[in-house]
């Protein structure tokens, strides 16, 4: 008796972050600098960058 796994039963909800200054959407980007991978959040309209989407507030 094969059932669906626990992970396949959960609903997927993606959260959209909005820039408070210009109203643009915030996207996550991965940069390779100095031999390390860095994740940064960047606004698509004003090109402002922060470490994570929460830091835009």
Order of alpha helices (4+ residues) and beta strands (2+ residues): alpha-beta-beta-beta-beta
